[in-house]
Amino acid sequence: MSALGEFAAKMREVADRCETGLARDACEEAARDAVAILRIVTPKRTGALADSEIVNFVEGGGEHATANYGPHKIYDHFRNYGGTITKHSPGSLGTPEAGWFGHSVTQRGSHYMERGEAAAKPAVAAACAAVLERYLTL
């Protein structure tokens, strides 16, 4: 086989590897980095909200993959978007550490999810580029 033929065969191998795994591998690595950045941006009192942030799943393959990640605390939506929480049973809202709020509390959202996504864009791009570089090795 000629040098050009060998080169073409190697390029076909690279293309085949990219078609089967590049999107998923890039998505997995990017999602891990996105969660790491999100945990930095997440508001913290105890750290429980940030500790609950995980990659839920990565699906797909071939030329397209998708990752889903985020927090898993009952108050995550309230913390991000804000709103009013009203207690319908006896007692007050709050904790001894944070203080007691009475029977309802209204909070503006911190929009930390959106800030985390924006902050993670460079890390996500770098993760995808690093995976691509590994795939393009002859």
N, C-alpha and C positions, 0 to 999 in steps of 0.2 A: 504494500500500500504506500502511496506517495505521502510526502509530508503534508501536502494540502488535504489529502484524504484522511489522514490521521487527525489533523486539526478539526476537520469537519465532523468526524466521529465524536471527538471529545466535546465539541460544541453541542452536538445532538444529545450527549449524555447530560450536559449541564442543563439544556432546555428541558429534558425529561424530568430531571430532579426538581427544577423550578416549577414545572407544571403540577407535580404531585405533592410537593410539600412546602414551597416557599410561603404562600399566603398564610397557612396555618402556623408555621413556625414563627414568622414575623409577628403575627397577631398575638401569639402566646407570649413572646418576649416583650412586645409593646404593652400588653395588658399588665404584666407584672410591674413594669416600670411606671405605668399610669397609676396603679394602686399605691406604689411607694410614694409618688408625688402627692396623691390625694391624701394620704395619711399625714403628710407634713402640713397641708393646707387646712385640714379638718380642725374645727374649733375643739379645744380640749379643756375639760374640767377634770375628768378622771382618766381620760384616754380610752374609755370603753367604746365610744363611737368609732374612733380611728381603728381600734383593734378589731372591730367587726367588719372592716372593709376588706373584701376578698375578690378574687376572680371567680365568678360563679361558673362560667363555662366558656369554652372556645369551640366554635363549630365551623364546619366548612372544610375546604381543602381545594386542591387544584388551584384555580386562579382567584378564589374569593374565600375569605374567612371573616368571622365576626366574633368579637369577645364581648362578654357581659360582665360587668363588675360593679361593686358598690357596697354600701353599708347594710348591716343586718341588725339594726336596733329599732325598736318600736317608735322611737321619737326622731328618726333620721329625716323623715319628710318634714316634720314640724321645724326641725333645726335648720333645714335648707330653705324652705319656702315661707316659714312663719305661719302665724295663725293664732287662734285662741283655743286653749284646752280648758274644758269645764268639767269639774268633778261632780258626779251625780250621786255619790254616796257620802256618808258622813266623813269628816276629816278635812284636812287641807292638802293642797298640792305642794310638793317640794320635798326637801330632805333636810336633816339636821345640818349637814355640811353647807348646802346652798341657801338654806333659809326656807321659810314657809310663805306661800303666795296667796293663801286663801282658797277660794273655791274655783277661781279661774285665773288664767295667766295668758296674756297676749304677748307675742314676740314677733319682731320683724325677722324675716329670714336672713340668714347670713350668705346664702347662695354659694356655699363652699364647694358644692359639686361642680358648678360652672367655673369657679375660680381654679379648682383642681384640674379640670379638663384643659383650661387655657394654659396653666402652668406646666402641664405634662406634654404639651405639643412638641417642644424640642426633644425631650427624652424619647417620646414615641417615634419621632422621625429618626433619631439616632439608632434606636433599637432595630427599626426596619432596615436601615442602611447597613448595620452590622450583620444582620442575618443575610441580606442580599450579598454582601461581600463574601461571606462564607460559602454561599451557594455558587457564586461565580468563579470559584477557584477551579482552575483546570487541573 
